[in-house]
Amino acid sequence: MRSVFRFVLYCLLISPGFLFAASKRFEVDYHVGFLPAEGLATVRIEVRPDSGRVVSLDLRMDAERYLDVQGDGEIVRAGERVAWTVPDDGGELRYRYRIDKRRRDGGFDARITPDWTLVRLDHLVPPLRARLTRDTDARARLFVDLPAGWSNVDTQYLRSRDGASFVIVDPRQRFDRPTGWLIAGDVGTRREQIHGMEVSVGAPKGDPMGRNEYIAFINIVAPEMLAAFDSLPKKMLIVGAGDPMWRGGLSGPRSLYLHSERPILSENGTSTLIHELVHVVTRVRGEVGDDWIAEGLAEFYSIELMRRSGLLTEARADKAFDWMRNHGKAIKTLHAERSFGPRTARAVTLFRALDAEIRQRTRDAQSLDDLVRALMALKRRIATTDLRGSVQTLTGQPSEVLQTSLLTE
């Protein structure tokens, strides 16, 4: 056994790649700029070959938002698809993106003004399919060029050592693409290191968003969040603005948006901030028809994590769970394309009962925390069958709580 160990150690010392096939590389730089007077962003995707290369990209681009698409090599636009055949020696794809976007209720969930912008990077660079040479992976960076008078920009990514760009790393993708929220312009930002996580809170200057209050709140809750979910991201970006932005919360990869007048702690004992943080940290998403899983877990933990951290007393937390039970009592099924309001409240009640069942069956050796970590490990959208299977793995028997008419198809 010692001789085998010495051989492996020797091989690693003389050739660290002997156990692992070396991945080929290509370079991709994303250059983003803003044209406030025109309500547009300019985007340039620059691809350069190295030991590997990009053969082609197929991007989903509707003609209303993605304008003036051009670049090197062959570009074919058909309906909402743009196919780009990349020259062998690399090249650029250039286009403009219309930023302002209203929801059905009239509020903006993306906006550019003369002084600032709030927008999703995964909208600036849309979903795509990449054809690459074999065993090829990206080395990706994001450069943001600010208009005159704009002084600040932040994303979910950490900056490069020289501070000139953001380093994009996505282990799940070979063609790394920027995602999450971006805020730029004349904005004020507060930053803090909390349990190994860089928390950055930004909003336009003069906006009433309580940047310091957000950081203080997270500083209290983060230890319980880490204990529950076993990990926190290296960076967390929180952005916000007031009217006419949408008066809600929207999570993205390692980032989230909140309307700046949204209370950190609501009258019913929940917290939109903690709700969205749970989405960001766990990345649990429901399959089609099972959105209640992600929304119910986020709302359950918005109460539970505050109880555990002392932000809610036991009595106040119990009242919050009672409010959820009453609010959702008329719901007959949890299955729906979107879960909100009474349906999410009914899901909270179910998850509280499920937590009690898991604890009782395992004599407090396991809890809903362990179930969530198991769902996180699946790294895909979660269905009701996944929930039932994971509970059975934890407790050794099917869940009685999940044998309910609420989950009948």
DADASUL-V415942 format. One record per residue. N is the residue number from 1. RES is the residue in three letters. PSI is psi as a letter, one per 40 degrees, with the letter a starting at -180 (999 if undefined). OMEGA is omega in radians with two decimals (none if undefined). NEAR is the number of other C-alpha atoms within 10 Angstrom. Layout:
# DADASUL-V415942
n:N res:RES psi:PSI omega:OMEGA near:NEAR
n:N res:RES psi:PSI omega:OMEGA near:NEAR
This chain:
# DADASUL-V415942
n:1 res:MET psi:d omega:3.13 near:6
n:2 res:ARG psi:d omega:-3.14 near:7
n:3 res:SER psi:d omega:3.10 near:8
n:4 res:VAL psi:d omega:3.12 near:9
n:5 res:PHE psi:d omega:3.14 near:10
n:6 res:ARG psi:d omega:3.13 near:11
n:7 res:PHE psi:d omega:3.13 near:12
n:8 res:VAL psi:d omega:3.14 near:14
n:9 res:LEU psi:d omega:3.13 near:13
n:10 res:TYR psi:d omega:-3.12 near:12
n:11 res:CYS psi:d omega:3.12 near:14
n:12 res:LEU psi:d omega:-3.13 near:13
n:13 res:LEU psi:d omega:-3.10 near:11
n:14 res:ILE psi:d omega:-3.11 near:9
n:15 res:SER psi:g omega:-3.06 near:10
n:16 res:PRO psi:d omega:-3.11 near:13
n:17 res:GLY psi:e omega:-3.04 near:12
n:18 res:PHE psi:d omega:3.11 near:12
n:19 res:LEU psi:e omega:-3.03 near:10
n:20 res:PHE psi:h omega:3.09 near:7
n:21 res:ALA psi:h omega:-3.13 near:8
n:22 res:ALA psi:h omega:3.14 near:11
n:23 res:SER psi:h omega:3.05 near:13
n:24 res:LYS psi:i omega:-3.01 near:16
n:25 res:ARG psi:i omega:2.88 near:20
n:26 res:PHE psi:i omega:-3.13 near:21
n:27 res:GLU psi:h omega:3.00 near:20
n:28 res:VAL psi:h omega:3.09 near:25
n:29 res:ASP psi:h omega:3.07 near:22
n:30 res:TYR psi:h omega:3.10 near:22
n:31 res:HIS psi:h omega:-3.12 near:17
n:32 res:VAL psi:h omega:3.04 near:19
n:33 res:GLY psi:i omega:-3.07 near:16
n:34 res:PHE psi:i omega:3.08 near:23
n:35 res:LEU psi:g omega:-3.04 near:18
n:36 res:PRO psi:d omega:-3.10 near:17
n:37 res:ALA psi:d omega:-3.12 near:9
n:38 res:GLU psi:e omega:-3.13 near:12
n:39 res:GLY psi:f omega:-3.00 near:17
n:40 res:LEU psi:i omega:2.88 near:20
n:41 res:ALA psi:i omega:3.01 near:20
n:42 res:THR psi:h omega:-3.10 near:20
n:43 res:VAL psi:h omega:3.08 near:21
n:44 res:ARG psi:h omega:3.10 near:20
n:45 res:ILE psi:h omega:-3.10 near:17
n:46 res:GLU psi:h omega:-3.10 near:18
n:47 res:VAL psi:h omega:3.12 near:22
n:48 res:ARG psi:h omega:3.12 near:21
n:49 res:PRO psi:i omega:3.01 near:19
n:50 res:ASP psi:b omega:3.04 near:16
n:51 res:SER psi:e omega:3.01 near:13
n:52 res:GLY psi:i omega:-3.14 near:19
n:53 res:ARG psi:i omega:3.07 near:26
n:54 res:VAL psi:h omega:3.13 near:29
n:55 res:VAL psi:d omega:-3.12 near:16
n:56 res:SER psi:i omega:3.03 near:19
n:57 res:LEU psi:i omega:3.06 near:19
n:58 res:ASP psi:h omega:-3.02 near:19
n:59 res:LEU psi:i omega:3.08 near:18
n:60 res:ARG psi:h omega:-3.04 near:18
n:61 res:MET psi:h omega:3.07 near:24
n:62 res:ASP psi:i omega:-3.01 near:15
n:63 res:ALA psi:e omega:-3.12 near:16
n:64 res:GLU psi:d omega:-3.05 near:9
n:65 res:ARG psi:d omega:-3.09 near:15
n:66 res:TYR psi:h omega:-2.95 near:23
n:67 res:LEU psi:i omega:2.97 near:16
n:68 res:ASP psi:f omega:-3.13 near:11
n:69 res:VAL psi:h omega:3.13 near:18
n:70 res:GLN psi:i omega:3.13 near:17
n:71 res:GLY psi:a omega:-3.12 near:17
n:72 res:ASP psi:i omega:3.12 near:15
n:73 res:GLY psi:a omega:-3.09 near:15
n:74 res:GLU psi:h omega:3.11 near:12
n:75 res:ILE psi:h omega:-3.14 near:18
n:76 res:VAL psi:h omega:3.11 near:13
n:77 res:ARG psi:h omega:-3.14 near:17
n:78 res:ALA psi:h omega:-3.09 near:11
n:79 res:GLY psi:b omega:-3.13 near:10
n:80 res:GLU psi:e omega:3.14 near:12
n:81 res:ARG psi:i omega:3.01 near:15
n:82 res:VAL psi:h omega:3.12 near:19
n:83 res:ALA psi:h omega:-3.13 near:19
n:84 res:TRP psi:h omega:3.01 near:22
n:85 res:THR psi:h omega:-3.01 near:20
n:86 res:VAL psi:h omega:3.05 near:23
n:87 res:PRO psi:i omega:-3.10 near:18
n:88 res:ASP psi:d omega:-3.13 near:12
n:89 res:ASP psi:e omega:3.10 near:11
n:90 res:GLY psi:a omega:-3.13 near:20
n:91 res:GLY psi:a omega:-3.08 near:18
n:92 res:GLU psi:i omega:2.92 near:19
n:93 res:LEU psi:h omega:-3.06 near:20
n:94 res:ARG psi:i omega:3.08 near:16
n:95 res:TYR psi:i omega:3.06 near:16
n:96 res:ARG psi:i omega:-3.07 near:22
n:97 res:TYR psi:h omega:3.10 near:23
n:98 res:ARG psi:h omega:-2.93 near:20
n:99 res:ILE psi:d omega:-3.00 near:26
n:100 res:ASP psi:h omega:-3.09 near:17
n:101 res:LYS psi:h omega:-3.13 near:16
n:102 res:ARG psi:i omega:3.00 near:15
n:103 res:ARG psi:i omega:-3.09 near:11
n:104 res:ARG psi:d omega:-3.13 near:8
n:105 res:ASP psi:e omega:3.07 near:8
n:106 res:GLY psi:e omega:3.14 near:12
n:107 res:GLY psi:i omega:3.12 near:16
n:108 res:PHE psi:h omega:2.93 near:18
n:109 res:ASP psi:e omega:2.92 near:23
n:110 res:ALA psi:h omega:-3.04 near:20
n:111 res:ARG psi:i omega:3.00 near:22
n:112 res:ILE psi:h omega:3.10 near:25
n:113 res:THR psi:i omega:3.07 near:15
n:114 res:PRO psi:e omega:-3.01 near:15
n:115 res:ASP psi:d omega:-3.06 near:17
n:116 res:TRP psi:i omega:3.04 near:24
n:117 res:THR psi:i omega:2.99 near:26
n:118 res:LEU psi:h omega:-3.05 near:25
n:119 res:VAL psi:i omega:3.09 near:22
n:120 res:ARG psi:h omega:3.08 near:23
n:121 res:LEU psi:d omega:3.14 near:19
n:122 res:ASP psi:e omega:2.91 near:16
n:123 res:HIS psi:d omega:3.07 near:19
n:124 res:LEU psi:d omega:3.06 near:23
n:125 res:VAL psi:h omega:-2.94 near:21
n:126 res:PRO psi:i omega:3.07 near:17
n:127 res:PRO psi:i omega:-3.07 near:13
n:128 res:LEU psi:i omega:2.98 near:15
n:129 res:ARG psi:h omega:-3.08 near:12
n:130 res:ALA psi:h omega:2.97 near:16
n:131 res:ARG psi:h omega:-3.07 near:16
n:132 res:LEU psi:i omega:2.97 near:18
n:133 res:THR psi:i omega:-2.99 near:16
n:134 res:ARG psi:i omega:3.10 near:11
n:135 res:ASP psi:f omega:-3.07 near:13
n:136 res:THR psi:h omega:-3.14 near:19
n:137 res:ASP psi:i omega:-3.05 near:22
n:138 res:ALA psi:i omega:2.82 near:28
n:139 res:ARG psi:h omega:-2.90 near:17
n:140 res:ALA psi:i omega:3.09 near:22
n:141 res:ARG psi:i omega:3.10 near:22
n:142 res:LEU psi:h omega:3.06 near:22
n:143 res:PHE psi:h omega:3.13 near:16
n:144 res:VAL psi:h omega:3.13 near:19
n:145 res:ASP psi:h omega:-3.05 near:15
n:146 res:LEU psi:i omega:3.04 near:17
n:147 res:PRO psi:i omega:3.09 near:16
n:148 res:ALA psi:h omega:3.13 near:8
n:149 res:GLY psi:e omega:3.07 near:11
n:150 res:TRP psi:h omega:-2.95 near:16
n:151 res:SER psi:e omega:-2.97 near:14
n:152 res:ASN psi:i omega:3.05 near:16
n:153 res:VAL psi:i omega:3.09 near:19
n:154 res:ASP psi:i omega:3.13 near:22
n:155 res:THR psi:a omega:3.08 near:25
n:156 res:GLN psi:e omega:-3.02 near:28
n:157 res:TYR psi:i omega:3.02 near:25
n:158 res:LEU psi:i omega:-3.13 near:16
n:159 res:ARG psi:i omega:3.03 near:16
n:160 res:SER psi:i omega:-3.08 near:13
n:161 res:ARG psi:d omega:-3.14 near:9
n:162 res:ASP psi:e omega:3.10 near:7
n:163 res:GLY psi:e omega:-3.05 near:10
n:164 res:ALA psi:e omega:-3.07 near:12
n:165 res:SER psi:i omega:3.01 near:20
n:166 res:PHE psi:h omega:-3.12 near:23
n:167 res:VAL psi:h omega:-3.09 near:19
n:168 res:ILE psi:h omega:3.11 near:23
n:169 res:VAL psi:h omega:3.07 near:18
n:170 res:ASP psi:g omega:-3.07 near:13
n:171 res:PRO psi:e omega:-3.10 near:9
n:172 res:ARG psi:e omega:-3.05 near:8
n:173 res:GLN psi:i omega:3.02 near:11
n:174 res:ARG psi:d omega:3.03 near:17
n:175 res:PHE psi:g omega:-3.06 near:24
n:176 res:ASP psi:h omega:-3.09 near:17
n:177 res:ARG psi:h omega:-3.12 near:22
n:178 res:PRO psi:h omega:3.13 near:27
n:179 res:THR psi:i omega:3.09 near:23
n:180 res:GLY psi:a omega:-3.06 near:20
n:181 res:TRP psi:i omega:3.00 near:27
n:182 res:LEU psi:h omega:2.99 near:26
n:183 res:ILE psi:h omega:-3.12 near:27
n:184 res:ALA psi:i omega:3.07 near:26
n:185 res:GLY psi:a omega:3.11 near:25
n:186 res:ASP psi:g omega:-3.02 near:19
n:187 res:VAL psi:i omega:3.07 near:20
n:188 res:GLY psi:h omega:-3.07 near:18
n:189 res:THR psi:h omega:2.99 near:20
n:190 res:ARG psi:h omega:-3.12 near:15
n:191 res:ARG psi:i omega:3.11 near:15
n:192 res:GLU psi:i omega:3.00 near:15
n:193 res:GLN psi:h omega:-3.10 near:14
n:194 res:ILE psi:h omega:3.13 near:19
n:195 res:HIS psi:f omega:3.09 near:15
n:196 res:GLY psi:e omega:-3.13 near:12
n:197 res:MET psi:h omega:3.04 near:15
n:198 res:GLU psi:h omega:3.12 near:18
n:199 res:VAL psi:h omega:-3.14 near:24
n:200 res:SER psi:h omega:-3.12 near:22
n:201 res:VAL psi:h omega:-3.07 near:27
n:202 res:GLY psi:i omega:3.08 near:26
n:203 res:ALA psi:i omega:3.09 near:30
n:204 res:PRO psi:i omega:3.10 near:23
n:205 res:LYS psi:h omega:-3.09 near:15
n:206 res:GLY psi:e omega:3.12 near:10
n:207 res:ASP psi:i omega:-3.07 near:17
n:208 res:PRO psi:e omega:-3.12 near:13
n:209 res:MET psi:h omega:-3.10 near:24
n:210 res:GLY psi:g omega:-3.06 near:19
n:211 res:ARG psi:d omega:-3.12 near:21
n:212 res:ASN psi:d omega:3.12 near:14
n:213 res:GLU psi:d omega:3.10 near:12
n:214 res:TYR psi:d omega:-3.11 near:17
n:215 res:ILE psi:d omega:3.12 near:20
n:216 res:ALA psi:d omega:-3.14 near:13
n:217 res:PHE psi:d omega:-3.14 near:16
n:218 res:ILE psi:d omega:3.12 near:17
n:219 res:ASN psi:d omega:3.13 near:16
n:220 res:ILE psi:d omega:-3.02 near:16
n:221 res:VAL psi:d omega:-3.02 near:20
n:222 res:ALA psi:d omega:3.13 near:19
n:223 res:PRO psi:d omega:3.12 near:17
n:224 res:GLU psi:d omega:3.09 near:17
n:225 res:MET psi:d omega:3.10 near:25
n:226 res:LEU psi:d omega:3.13 near:14
n:227 res:ALA psi:d omega:-3.10 near:11
n:228 res:ALA psi:d omega:-2.97 near:17
n:229 res:PHE psi:e omega:2.97 near:18
n:230 res:ASP psi:e omega:3.11 near:14
n:231 res:SER psi:i omega:3.01 near:15
n:232 res:LEU psi:i omega:3.11 near:21
n:233 res:PRO psi:i omega:3.12 near:18
n:234 res:LYS psi:d omega:3.12 near:16
n:235 res:LYS psi:i omega:3.07 near:18
n:236 res:MET psi:h omega:3.11 near:24
n:237 res:LEU psi:h omega:3.07 near:25
n:238 res:ILE psi:h omega:-3.12 near:30
n:239 res:VAL psi:i omega:3.13 near:27
n:240 res:GLY psi:i omega:3.06 near:27
n:241 res:ALA psi:i omega:-3.12 near:25
n:242 res:GLY psi:a omega:3.13 near:17
n:243 res:ASP psi:i omega:0.17 near:12
n:244 res:PRO psi:f omega:3.05 near:13
n:245 res:MET psi:i omega:-3.11 near:21
n:246 res:TRP psi:h omega:-3.02 near:23
n:247 res:ARG psi:g omega:-3.14 near:20
n:248 res:GLY psi:a omega:3.12 near:15
n:249 res:GLY psi:i omega:-3.12 near:18
n:250 res:LEU psi:h omega:-3.14 near:21
n:251 res:SER psi:i omega:3.04 near:21
n:252 res:GLY psi:i omega:3.10 near:21
n:253 res:PRO psi:h omega:3.10 near:19
n:254 res:ARG psi:f omega:-3.11 near:24
n:255 res:SER psi:i omega:3.10 near:29
n:256 res:LEU psi:i omega:3.08 near:25
n:257 res:TYR psi:h omega:3.00 near:29
n:258 res:LEU psi:h omega:2.98 near:26
n:259 res:HIS psi:h omega:-2.98 near:22
n:260 res:SER psi:e omega:3.11 near:24
n:261 res:GLU psi:e omega:3.08 near:16
n:262 res:ARG psi:h omega:-3.12 near:19
n:263 res:PRO psi:i omega:3.08 near:15
n:264 res:ILE psi:d omega:3.11 near:17
n:265 res:LEU psi:h omega:-3.07 near:18
n:266 res:SER psi:i omega:-3.13 near:10
n:267 res:GLU psi:d omega:-3.11 near:9
n:268 res:ASN psi:e omega:3.06 near:15
n:269 res:GLY psi:e omega:3.08 near:20
n:270 res:THR psi:i omega:3.13 near:24
n:271 res:SER psi:h omega:3.08 near:22
n:272 res:THR psi:d omega:3.12 near:21
n:273 res:LEU psi:d omega:-3.13 near:23
n:274 res:ILE psi:d omega:3.09 near:25
n:275 res:HIS psi:d omega:-3.11 near:23
n:276 res:GLU psi:d omega:3.07 near:23
n:277 res:LEU psi:d omega:3.10 near:26
n:278 res:VAL psi:d omega:3.06 near:24
n:279 res:HIS psi:d omega:-3.05 near:23
n:280 res:VAL psi:d omega:-3.06 near:21
n:281 res:VAL psi:d omega:-3.07 near:21
n:282 res:THR psi:d omega:-3.05 near:23
n:283 res:ARG psi:f omega:3.07 near:19
n:284 res:VAL psi:h omega:3.11 near:25
n:285 res:ARG psi:i omega:-3.12 near:20
n:286 res:GLY psi:i omega:2.98 near:19
n:287 res:GLU psi:i omega:3.10 near:16
n:288 res:VAL psi:h omega:-3.10 near:14
n:289 res:GLY psi:e omega:-3.11 near:16
n:290 res:ASP psi:f omega:3.08 near:21
n:291 res:ASP psi:d omega:-3.14 near:25
n:292 res:TRP psi:d omega:-3.10 near:28
n:293 res:ILE psi:d omega:-3.13 near:24
n:294 res:ALA psi:d omega:-3.09 near:23
n:295 res:GLU psi:d omega:3.12 near:26
n:296 res:GLY psi:d omega:3.10 near:25
n:297 res:LEU psi:d omega:-3.13 near:23
n:298 res:ALA psi:d omega:-3.13 near:25
n:299 res:GLU psi:d omega:3.07 near:24
n:300 res:PHE psi:d omega:-3.10 near:25
n:301 res:TYR psi:e omega:3.06 near:24
n:302 res:SER psi:d omega:3.04 near:23
n:303 res:ILE psi:d omega:-2.99 near:25
n:304 res:GLU psi:d omega:-3.13 near:24
n:305 res:LEU psi:d omega:3.07 near:24
n:306 res:MET psi:d omega:3.07 near:24
n:307 res:ARG psi:d omega:-3.10 near:20
n:308 res:ARG psi:d omega:-3.10 near:17
n:309 res:SER psi:e omega:3.10 near:15
n:310 res:GLY psi:e omega:3.09 near:13
n:311 res:LEU psi:d omega:3.00 near:18
n:312 res:LEU psi:h omega:3.01 near:19
n:313 res:THR psi:i omega:3.10 near:13
n:314 res:GLU psi:d omega:-3.11 near:14
n:315 res:ALA psi:d omega:-3.14 near:9
n:316 res:ARG psi:d omega:3.11 near:15
n:317 res:ALA psi:d omega:3.10 near:22
n:318 res:ASP psi:d omega:3.10 near:16
n:319 res:LYS psi:d omega:3.12 near:14
n:320 res:ALA psi:d omega:3.10 near:19
n:321 res:PHE psi:d omega:3.06 near:21
n:322 res:ASP psi:d omega:3.11 near:14
n:323 res:TRP psi:d omega:3.12 near:15
n:324 res:MET psi:d omega:-3.13 near:25
n:325 res:ARG psi:d omega:3.14 near:18
n:326 res:ASN psi:d omega:-3.09 near:13
n:327 res:HIS psi:d omega:-3.06 near:17
n:328 res:GLY psi:e omega:-2.99 near:18
n:329 res:LYS psi:d omega:-3.12 near:13
n:330 res:ALA psi:e omega:-3.10 near:11
n:331 res:ILE psi:h omega:-3.13 near:14
n:332 res:LYS psi:d omega:3.11 near:13
n:333 res:THR psi:i omega:3.09 near:15
n:334 res:LEU psi:e omega:-3.11 near:25
n:335 res:HIS psi:h omega:3.09 near:19
n:336 res:ALA psi:i omega:3.14 near:13
n:337 res:GLU psi:d omega:3.12 near:12
n:338 res:ARG psi:i omega:3.11 near:15
n:339 res:SER psi:h omega:3.07 near:20
n:340 res:PHE psi:i omega:3.07 near:14
n:341 res:GLY psi:b omega:-3.06 near:11
n:342 res:PRO psi:d omega:3.14 near:18
n:343 res:ARG psi:d omega:3.10 near:25
n:344 res:THR psi:d omega:3.11 near:27
n:345 res:ALA psi:d omega:3.11 near:27
n:346 res:ARG psi:d omega:3.09 near:25
n:347 res:ALA psi:d omega:3.09 near:28
n:348 res:VAL psi:d omega:3.14 near:26
n:349 res:THR psi:d omega:3.10 near:22
n:350 res:LEU psi:d omega:-3.12 near:21
n:351 res:PHE psi:d omega:3.07 near:21
n:352 res:ARG psi:d omega:3.10 near:18
n:353 res:ALA psi:d omega:3.13 near:16
n:354 res:LEU psi:d omega:3.08 near:20
n:355 res:ASP psi:d omega:3.14 near:19
n:356 res:ALA psi:d omega:-3.14 near:16
n:357 res:GLU psi:d omega:3.14 near:21
n:358 res:ILE psi:d omega:3.14 near:23
n:359 res:ARG psi:d omega:-3.11 near:16
n:360 res:GLN psi:d omega:-3.07 near:14
n:361 res:ARG psi:d omega:-3.13 near:16
n:362 res:THR psi:e omega:-3.12 near:13
n:363 res:ARG psi:f omega:3.08 near:11
n:364 res:ASP psi:e omega:3.07 near:12
n:365 res:ALA psi:d omega:-3.14 near:12
n:366 res:GLN psi:i omega:3.14 near:18
n:367 res:SER psi:a omega:3.09 near:22
n:368 res:LEU psi:d omega:3.08 near:21
n:369 res:ASP psi:d omega:-3.13 near:16
n:370 res:ASP psi:d omega:3.09 near:19
n:371 res:LEU psi:d omega:-3.13 near:21
n:372 res:VAL psi:d omega:3.11 near:18
n:373 res:ARG psi:d omega:3.08 near:16
n:374 res:ALA psi:d omega:3.11 near:18
n:375 res:LEU psi:d omega:3.10 near:22
n:376 res:MET psi:d omega:-3.09 near:18
n:377 res:ALA psi:d omega:3.13 near:11
n:378 res:LEU psi:d omega:3.08 near:11
n:379 res:LYS psi:f omega:3.04 near:13
n:380 res:ARG psi:i omega:3.10 near:13
n:381 res:ARG psi:i omega:-2.99 near:17
n:382 res:ILE psi:h omega:3.06 near:20
n:383 res:ALA psi:i omega:3.11 near:18
n:384 res:THR psi:d omega:3.12 near:18
n:385 res:THR psi:d omega:3.08 near:10
n:386 res:ASP psi:d omega:-3.14 near:14
n:387 res:LEU psi:d omega:-3.13 near:18
n:388 res:ARG psi:d omega:-3.13 near:17
n:389 res:GLY psi:d omega:-3.13 near:14
n:390 res:SER psi:d omega:3.09 near:19
n:391 res:VAL psi:d omega:-3.14 near:25
n:392 res:GLN psi:d omega:3.08 near:15
n:393 res:THR psi:d omega:-3.13 near:13
n:394 res:LEU psi:d omega:-2.98 near:19
n:395 res:THR psi:e omega:-3.13 near:19
n:396 res:GLY psi:e omega:3.13 near:12
n:397 res:GLN psi:i omega:-3.13 near:12
n:398 res:PRO psi:i omega:3.14 near:15
n:399 res:SER psi:h omega:3.02 near:19
n:400 res:GLU psi:d omega:-3.14 near:11
n:401 res:VAL psi:d omega:-3.09 near:16
n:402 res:LEU psi:e omega:3.02 near:19
n:403 res:GLN psi:g omega:-3.03 near:11
n:404 res:THR psi:i omega:3.10 near:11
n:405 res:SER psi:e omega:3.09 near:10
n:406 res:LEU psi:d omega:-3.09 near:15
n:407 res:LEU psi:e omega:3.06 near:13
n:408 res:THR psi:h omega:-3.12 near:11
n:409 res:GLU psi:999 omega:none near:8
